[in-house]
Amino acid sequence: MGVDLGDILGRKKVSIEDLTGSWIAVDGFNTLYQFLSIIRQPDGTPLMDSSGRITSHLSGLLYRMTNLLESGIRVAFVFDGRPPELKAGTLAARAQMKETAEIQLQEAIATGAESFRYAQAATRINSEILCDSIRLLDAMGIPYVQAPSEGEAQAAFMAIRGDVDYVASQDYDSLLFGAPRVVRNLAITGKRKMPRKNVYIDIPPEVIVLEEELTRLGISREQLIDIGIMCGTDYNEGLQKVGPKRALKLIREHGCLEAVLDALGERIDNLQEIREIFLHPEVTESYDLRMKRPRIDEIIRFLCEERDFSEERVRKAAERLNASYRAGQSTLERWL
């Protein structure tokens, strides 16, 4: 889940229209998890084809991404590569949590109890889900980037270079990696049902502007990284009883994490190595962010013939996607 700095960072609610004309680097794994977690049957079962293959992520990619592209937004998916060695403990803990959730899910199904939250917690992205996602993105003409390591670091790098305007992620790690502007809730904008309640709430996009927040908080990006490390990241557990607000207070009082640790009599292993992951992550300059003409027949063949989607619905979405591509090309030509 990354570091949670939501208690100290301001977020501005925006509309989809406010993002029109922008290029957005989308955290691929983060977005697929959202689709797999949210696009489900009432009992928590994911959407599946007749062979039992999960299709929730494909539904999210086709319909929700088409909505964004139709609004004049251009997206590029960025997928994680090889994780840093310091992330091994976090990945092992996540795997254990999913195994526990799977056991609880089966028990809930057997007893007829509420199972939706366990189904969400047990969500996994396997190689088939990833390959199918990339196959659909390619057919839709949406560019994707394979990061050498952390996807959010790669997305932040692309934003720092000015190749994209925003990084889209539910996590706050992108800011620690230096992303100038982060947009949240991009893939789940609209009405969303509250867990275990028959209540729906509006989920608008939110934008966080890094420099504005650093100025407001009176800290540097390096100090924000130290705050994140105190709270706990994918690479360390953090300090006991230290959340974002207390971490901010400690940084303001002592200036840097080393001074904080001295004052508290604490230590964090691999501190400098963790900082380096955020300050100088492994990234690549080898990527192509051009939208391509969607291949409508291929989209229909894949989703309808192989994954049992409704041809009428898929064809309508694909035609909307093609229209948005043509509109984008016309706009580009006017500026050339």
Number of C-alpha atoms within 10 A of each C-alpha: 12 15 23 18 19 12 9 15 17 17 16 12 14 13 13 16 11 12 20 15 15 14 20 25 31 26 26 25 18 20 23 22 17 20 22 25 22 19 20 18 12 10 14 19 17 24 17 16 16 9 9 10 13 18 24 24 24 24 18 21 21 20 17 18 22 20 18 20 21 19 16 19 21 26 24 25 23 25 23 19 16 11 13 15 8 15 14 13 14 17 14 10 11 15 14 13 13 18 15 14 20 18 12 18 22 15 14 16 16 10 9 10 12 15 22 23 16 21 24 23 18 21 17 14 12 8 9 11 19 15 11 16 20 20 15 20 21 19 21 25 19 21 21 22 22 18 22 17 18 24 28 33 31 30 32 29 25 22 22 17 11 12 15 21 23 28 33 31 23 21 19 22 24 28 24 25 25 24 28 21 22 28 26 23 17 23 23 19 16 13 12 13 12 10 10 10 7 7 10 12 10 11 16 18 22 20 22 22 18 21 17 14 18 15 11 11 15 11 16 14 18 16 20 22 23 24 28 25 24 28 24 20 20 19 24 21 15 20 17 10 9 15 19 22 14 15 24 23 12 21 20 15 11 14 15 16 22 16 14 20 16 11 11 11 8 11 14 16 11 12 15 9 12 22 19 13 17 19 16 12 19 19 20 15 10 8 12 11 17 13 18 16 18 23 17 19 11 15 23 22 15 16 21 18 12 12 19 16 19 12 15 11 12 20 16 13 20 23 15 17 26 22 16 23 22 15 14 18 14 11 12 10 9 7 6 5
